[in-house]
């Protein structure tokens, strides 16, 4: 009798255990399917071979080919560059699976635009300032990379329109060749603002602009860079070999206008080149320590000890001297420019960078700066200035980037 009970209980236990295992396998299978599901008949086209970490019914994709809405993804080819832009997450195009991968989803409902760009010789892909990182998937080929840094804040109290200049962004160019599909990460620098946001925070230029000592004005311009890894320039010190090219941002102007004795404006130093430009003192006889100095290939500007890799220094003000003066923020760059110590002086510009061995036919341009003939930091001086992104010109306003397809490789 006891033996029968034991046998019966054992069978019941086996059935229960078997049912549990079956349920686990089913749930695991569903999870695996959801984790690597290939979408079909999504959005406005028939087949999207997109892979996401979780399956979402509310993911919406819009497909564009050469600026026109399309119904189907083009067949796999080395003739397409692809950008994916999602409103609440990050999307990248994977050349190997010829599909989209969406990560870091913030909500279940997201929208992603997938744009295919047909590559032909001298095709230019433009990147304006957006305030966030952009990612492009490039097939094997040869490309020209061009970047412009952003200008530092220019408008100060009692300044005329002519005085609202200075702190210009630099220009860097080089050629990059890849034998396989690559993702490039582009961060375009933002101009240093003369204002603060609704919460009273400083609006320094995106990608490394230094903050002024008051949040209302005097913030440095951000750098523009292209890299093989994701992240703002200031986060890539330990991934230096993955940085392809950098254009330095300009330091912010000082607040005060021209001084009649020296005939100088307190301009911020321009960014770019092997060494960013120094800021200018407007008042006669002031010691050089009041203006921010430009960054180099090895270090930031020297006005304070706070300058960090990829990020402009902050301006020092009344907390340091207890005199009510406000300092300007340095420009972002490979290394950041130094901040100024008084509102009569401009901040330093950030340095550019073309030292990566993957980059060829490379050089940098900056406004009225010193020349450098070294292959890995070649620098030219220019007095050409434009609000538009022009080759060999210093840049006013926000930064910019261009990638030009130069042709396929065998």
C-alpha positions as CSV (number, residue, x, y, z in Angstrom):
1,X,0.0,0.0,0.0
2,X,2.8,2.4,0.8
3,X,4.6,1.4,-2.3
4,X,1.5,2.3,-4.4
5,X,1.2,5.6,-2.8
6,X,4.9,6.3,-3.4
7,X,4.5,5.4,-7.1
8,X,1.4,7.5,-7.5
9,X,3.0,10.5,-5.9
10,X,6.1,10.0,-8.0
11,X,4.1,10.1,-11.2
12,X,2.3,13.2,-10.1
13,X,5.6,14.9,-9.3
14,X,7.0,13.9,-12.7
15,X,3.9,15.3,-14.4
16,X,4.1,18.6,-12.5
17,X,7.8,18.9,-13.2
18,X,7.3,18.1,-16.8
19,X,4.6,20.7,-17.1
20,X,6.8,23.3,-15.4
21,X,9.7,22.5,-17.8
22,X,7.3,22.8,-20.8
23,X,6.1,26.2,-19.6
24,X,9.6,27.4,-19.1
25,X,10.6,26.3,-22.6
26,X,7.6,27.9,-24.2
27,X,8.2,31.2,-22.3
28,X,11.9,31.0,-23.2
29,X,11.1,30.4,-26.9
30,X,8.7,33.3,-27.0
31,X,11.3,35.6,-25.3
32,X,14.0,34.4,-27.7
33,X,11.7,35.0,-30.7
34,X,10.8,38.5,-29.4
35,X,14.5,39.3,-28.8
36,X,15.6,38.5,-32.3
37,X,12.3,38.8,-34.3
38,X,12.6,39.9,-38.0
39,X,9.8,42.2,-38.7
40,X,7.6,41.7,-41.7
41,X,5.0,44.0,-43.2
42,X,5.9,46.9,-40.8
43,X,5.1,50.5,-41.3
44,X,4.9,51.6,-45.0
45,X,7.0,48.9,-46.5
46,X,6.8,45.1,-46.9
47,X,9.9,43.7,-45.3
48,X,12.2,45.2,-42.7
49,X,14.9,42.9,-41.5
50,X,15.3,44.8,-38.2
51,X,16.5,43.3,-35.0
52,X,15.7,44.9,-31.6
53,X,16.4,43.8,-28.0
54,X,12.7,43.3,-27.4
55,X,9.6,43.0,-29.6
56,X,7.4,46.0,-29.6
57,X,4.1,46.2,-31.5
58,X,4.2,50.0,-31.5
59,X,7.6,50.4,-33.3
60,X,7.0,52.5,-36.4
61,X,9.5,52.8,-39.2
62,X,9.6,55.2,-42.1
63,X,11.7,54.4,-45.0
64,X,13.4,57.0,-47.3
65,X,15.6,56.4,-50.3
66,X,17.5,59.4,-51.7
67,X,15.0,61.8,-50.1
68,X,11.8,60.0,-51.3
69,X,9.5,57.8,-49.3
70,X,9.9,54.2,-50.3
71,X,7.9,51.0,-49.9
72,X,10.8,48.4,-49.8
73,X,14.3,48.3,-48.5
74,X,16.9,48.4,-51.3
75,X,18.7,45.1,-51.9
76,X,22.0,44.8,-50.1
77,X,24.7,46.7,-51.9
78,X,28.0,48.6,-51.3
79,X,26.4,51.7,-52.9
80,X,24.4,52.8,-49.9
81,X,25.2,54.8,-46.8
82,X,22.4,54.5,-44.2
83,X,21.3,56.7,-41.3
84,X,18.7,55.7,-38.7
85,X,17.2,58.4,-36.5
86,X,14.8,57.4,-33.7
87,X,12.8,59.8,-31.5
88,X,13.1,57.8,-28.3
89,X,16.0,55.5,-28.7
90,X,19.1,54.8,-30.8
91,X,19.0,53.1,-34.1
92,X,21.9,51.9,-36.2
93,X,22.0,50.1,-39.6
94,X,24.0,46.9,-39.5
95,X,25.7,46.3,-42.9
96,X,26.4,42.6,-42.0
97,X,22.7,41.6,-41.4
98,X,21.4,44.4,-43.7
99,X,18.9,45.4,-41.0
100,X,18.3,48.0,-38.3
101,X,19.2,47.5,-34.6
102,X,17.4,49.7,-32.1
103,X,18.8,50.0,-28.6
104,X,18.3,52.0,-25.4
105,X,14.6,52.3,-26.0
106,X,13.1,54.9,-23.7
107,X,9.4,53.9,-24.3
108,X,7.5,51.2,-26.1
109,X,6.2,53.6,-28.7
110,X,9.1,54.8,-30.9
111,X,9.4,56.1,-34.4
112,X,12.5,55.6,-36.5
113,X,13.4,57.0,-39.9
114,X,15.7,54.9,-42.0
115,X,17.4,56.9,-44.8
116,X,19.3,55.2,-47.6
117,X,21.7,57.5,-49.5
118,X,23.0,56.3,-52.9
119,X,26.7,56.8,-53.1
120,X,28.3,58.1,-56.2
121,X,31.7,59.8,-56.7
122,X,31.8,63.2,-54.8
123,X,28.5,62.5,-53.1
124,X,28.3,64.8,-50.0
125,X,26.5,63.9,-46.8
126,X,25.9,66.9,-44.5
127,X,25.6,67.1,-40.8
128,X,24.2,70.3,-39.3
129,X,24.1,71.0,-35.6
130,X,21.4,69.0,-33.8
131,X,22.6,68.9,-30.2
132,X,23.0,65.2,-30.2
133,X,25.1,62.4,-31.7
134,X,24.4,61.2,-35.2
135,X,25.4,57.8,-36.6
136,X,25.9,56.8,-40.2
137,X,26.7,53.3,-41.6
138,X,29.2,53.5,-44.4
139,X,30.1,50.7,-46.8
140,X,33.7,50.0,-47.8
141,X,35.2,52.9,-49.7
142,X,37.2,56.1,-49.6
143,X,35.8,59.2,-47.9
144,X,36.8,62.8,-47.2
145,X,36.0,63.9,-43.7
146,X,35.5,67.7,-43.0
147,X,34.6,69.2,-39.7
148,X,34.1,72.8,-38.4
149,X,34.1,73.7,-34.7
150,X,31.6,76.1,-33.3
151,X,32.1,79.8,-32.3
152,X,32.2,81.0,-28.7
153,X,29.6,83.4,-27.3
154,X,30.1,86.8,-28.9
155,X,27.6,89.3,-27.6
156,X,28.4,91.1,-24.4
157,X,27.1,94.2,-22.7
158,X,27.7,97.5,-24.5
159,X,29.1,95.9,-27.6
160,X,28.3,97.0,-31.2
161,X,27.6,94.6,-34.0
162,X,31.1,94.9,-35.2
163,X,32.4,93.9,-31.8
164,X,30.2,90.8,-31.7
165,X,32.9,88.6,-33.4
166,X,35.8,86.5,-32.3
167,X,36.2,83.0,-30.9
168,X,35.7,81.4,-34.4
169,X,35.5,77.6,-34.9
170,X,38.4,75.8,-36.7
171,X,38.4,73.6,-39.8
172,X,39.9,70.1,-40.2
173,X,40.0,67.8,-43.2
174,X,41.4,64.3,-44.0
175,X,40.7,61.2,-46.0
176,X,39.6,57.9,-44.5
177,X,39.5,54.5,-46.2
178,X,37.7,51.4,-44.9
179,X,37.8,47.9,-46.4
180,X,34.5,46.9,-44.6
181,X,31.3,48.5,-43.5
182,X,31.8,50.9,-40.6
183,X,29.7,53.0,-38.2
184,X,30.9,56.6,-37.8
185,X,29.7,58.7,-34.9
186,X,29.4,62.4,-35.5
187,X,29.0,65.1,-32.8
188,X,28.6,68.6,-34.2
189,X,29.5,71.4,-31.8
190,X,27.1,74.1,-30.8
191,X,27.8,77.8,-30.5
192,X,28.3,79.1,-27.0
193,X,25.1,80.9,-25.9
194,X,24.7,84.3,-24.5
195,X,21.7,83.2,-22.4
196,X,20.6,80.7,-19.8
197,X,17.8,78.1,-20.0
198,X,14.5,78.3,-18.1
199,X,16.1,76.6,-15.1
200,X,18.9,79.2,-14.9
201,X,21.5,76.8,-16.2
202,X,24.4,77.9,-18.4
203,X,24.1,77.1,-22.1
204,X,27.6,76.3,-23.1
205,X,28.2,75.0,-26.6
206,X,27.4,71.3,-27.2
207,X,30.4,69.0,-27.2
208,X,32.8,70.6,-24.8
209,X,32.1,74.3,-24.7
210,X,33.2,75.8,-21.3
211,X,30.8,77.7,-19.1
212,X,31.2,81.3,-18.1
213,X,31.1,82.3,-14.5
214,X,27.6,83.7,-14.9
215,X,24.9,81.6,-16.6
216,X,23.6,84.5,-18.7
217,X,26.5,84.8,-21.2
218,X,30.1,84.1,-22.0
219,X,30.1,80.4,-22.8
220,X,32.6,78.7,-25.1
221,X,31.8,77.0,-28.5
222,X,31.8,73.2,-28.8
223,X,34.1,71.0,-30.9
224,X,33.0,68.9,-33.8
225,X,34.4,65.4,-34.1
226,X,34.0,62.1,-36.0
227,X,34.9,58.9,-34.3
228,X,34.6,55.1,-34.6
229,X,32.9,54.9,-31.2
230,X,30.0,56.7,-29.5
231,X,30.4,59.5,-27.0
232,X,31.1,63.2,-26.5
233,X,34.7,64.1,-27.1
234,X,35.3,64.6,-23.4
235,X,34.5,60.9,-22.7
236,X,36.9,59.4,-25.2
237,X,40.3,60.0,-23.5
238,X,40.7,56.2,-23.0
239,X,39.6,55.6,-26.6
240,X,41.9,58.1,-28.2
241,X,42.8,55.7,-31.1
242,X,39.1,55.7,-32.2
243,X,39.0,59.5,-32.7
244,X,39.4,60.2,-36.4
245,X,39.2,64.0,-36.6
246,X,38.4,67.1,-34.5
247,X,37.8,70.8,-35.2
248,X,38.2,73.0,-32.2
249,X,35.6,75.4,-30.9
250,X,36.2,79.1,-30.2
251,X,36.6,80.7,-26.7
252,X,33.9,83.1,-25.6
253,X,34.4,86.9,-25.9
254,X,34.8,89.1,-22.9
255,X,31.8,91.2,-21.9
256,X,33.2,94.7,-22.2
257,X,33.8,96.6,-25.4
258,X,36.8,98.2,-27.0
259,X,39.4,100.0,-24.9
260,X,40.5,103.4,-26.3
261,X,44.1,103.0,-25.1
262,X,44.8,99.7,-26.7
263,X,42.2,99.6,-29.6
264,X,41.5,96.0,-28.8
265,X,38.3,94.0,-28.4
266,X,38.2,91.3,-25.7
267,X,37.8,88.6,-28.4
268,X,37.9,84.9,-27.5
269,X,40.7,82.9,-29.1
270,X,39.7,81.0,-32.2
271,X,39.6,77.2,-32.2
272,X,41.3,74.6,-34.3
273,X,44.8,73.8,-35.5
274,X,47.7,72.4,-33.5
275,X,47.1,75.1,-30.9
276,X,44.0,77.1,-30.2
277,X,44.2,80.9,-30.2
278,X,44.6,82.9,-27.0
279,X,42.0,85.3,-25.8
280,X,42.6,89.0,-25.8
281,X,42.7,91.6,-23.0
282,X,40.9,94.8,-23.9
283,X,42.4,97.0,-21.1
284,X,45.9,98.4,-21.4
285,X,48.5,97.0,-19.1
286,X,46.5,94.1,-17.7
287,X,48.6,91.0,-17.0
288,X,48.4,88.1,-19.5
289,X,46.9,85.8,-16.9
290,X,43.5,87.4,-17.2
291,X,42.8,86.0,-20.7
292,X,42.4,82.3,-21.4
293,X,45.1,80.6,-23.5
294,X,44.6,78.2,-26.3
295,X,44.8,74.5,-26.0
296,X,47.6,72.3,-27.5
297,X,47.9,68.7,-28.7
298,X,49.0,67.7,-25.2
299,X,47.1,69.9,-22.7
300,X,44.4,72.5,-22.2
301,X,44.6,76.2,-21.7
302,X,46.5,77.3,-18.7
303,X,44.4,79.8,-16.8
304,X,43.0,77.3,-14.2
305,X,43.5,73.7,-13.3
306,X,40.1,72.6,-14.3
307,X,40.6,72.2,-18.1
308,X,40.0,68.6,-19.1
309,X,40.4,66.5,-22.2
310,X,37.9,67.5,-24.9
311,X,36.3,70.2,-22.8
312,X,36.8,74.0,-22.5
313,X,37.6,75.5,-19.1
314,X,35.1,77.5,-17.1
315,X,35.5,81.3,-16.6
316,X,36.5,82.5,-13.2
317,X,34.7,85.3,-11.5
318,X,33.8,86.8,-8.2
319,X,34.2,83.5,-6.3
320,X,37.9,83.6,-7.1
321,X,38.8,87.3,-6.9
322,X,35.8,88.6,-4.9
323,X,35.6,91.6,-7.2
324,X,32.4,91.1,-9.1
325,X,34.0,90.4,-12.5
326,X,32.8,87.5,-14.6
327,X,35.0,85.3,-16.8
328,X,34.4,83.7,-20.2
329,X,34.3,79.9,-21.0
330,X,37.0,78.3,-23.2
331,X,36.3,76.5,-26.4
332,X,35.9,72.7,-26.7
333,X,38.5,70.7,-28.7
334,X,40.9,67.8,-28.7
335,X,42.0,69.7,-25.6
336,X,39.9,72.6,-24.3
337,X,40.8,76.2,-24.2
338,X,41.4,78.1,-20.9
339,X,38.7,80.3,-19.4
340,X,39.3,84.0,-18.7
341,X,39.5,85.6,-15.3
342,X,37.8,88.9,-16.0
343,X,35.0,90.2,-18.2
344,X,37.5,92.4,-20.0
345,X,39.3,89.4,-21.4
346,X,38.4,86.6,-23.8
347,X,38.8,82.8,-23.3
348,X,41.1,80.5,-25.2
349,X,40.2,78.3,-28.2
350,X,40.2,74.5,-28.3
351,X,42.7,72.6,-30.4
352,X,42.0,70.5,-33.4
353,X,43.2,66.9,-34.2
354,X,44.2,64.9,-37.3
355,X,46.7,62.6,-35.6
356,X,45.0,59.3,-36.3
357,X,47.1,57.1,-38.6
358,X,43.9,56.0,-40.4
359,X,43.6,59.6,-41.7
360,X,45.6,60.7,-44.8
361,X,45.9,63.9,-46.9
362,X,45.1,65.8,-43.7
363,X,45.4,69.4,-42.5
364,X,43.8,72.0,-40.3
365,X,42.9,75.6,-40.7
366,X,42.3,78.3,-38.1
367,X,41.8,82.0,-37.9
368,X,45.0,84.1,-37.9
369,X,46.9,81.3,-36.1
370,X,50.4,79.9,-36.2
371,X,51.4,77.5,-39.0
372,X,52.6,74.0,-38.3
373,X,54.2,71.7,-40.9
374,X,54.1,68.4,-38.9
375,X,52.2,65.7,-40.8
376,X,50.0,64.8,-37.9
377,X,49.2,68.3,-36.9
378,X,49.6,70.3,-40.1
379,X,48.1,73.8,-39.6
380,X,47.4,76.6,-41.9
381,X,46.3,80.2,-41.0
382,X,43.4,81.9,-42.7
383,X,41.5,85.2,-42.4
384,X,38.5,83.8,-44.4
385,X,35.4,83.6,-42.2
386,X,31.9,82.4,-43.0
387,X,28.7,81.5,-41.3
388,X,28.4,78.7,-43.9
389,X,30.6,75.6,-43.9
390,X,33.3,76.3,-46.4
391,X,36.6,74.5,-46.9
392,X,39.6,76.2,-45.4
393,X,37.3,78.9,-43.7
394,X,37.0,79.6,-40.0
395,X,33.4,79.1,-38.9
396,X,30.9,81.5,-37.3
397,X,27.8,80.1,-35.5
398,X,27.3,76.4,-34.9
399,X,29.7,73.8,-36.1
400,X,29.2,71.5,-39.1
401,X,30.4,68.2,-40.6
402,X,30.6,66.8,-44.1
403,X,31.4,63.3,-45.4
404,X,32.2,63.0,-49.1
405,X,32.3,59.7,-50.9
406,X,35.4,59.5,-53.1
407,X,34.9,56.1,-54.6
408,X,34.9,52.3,-54.0
409,X,38.0,50.3,-53.4
410,X,39.0,46.9,-54.8
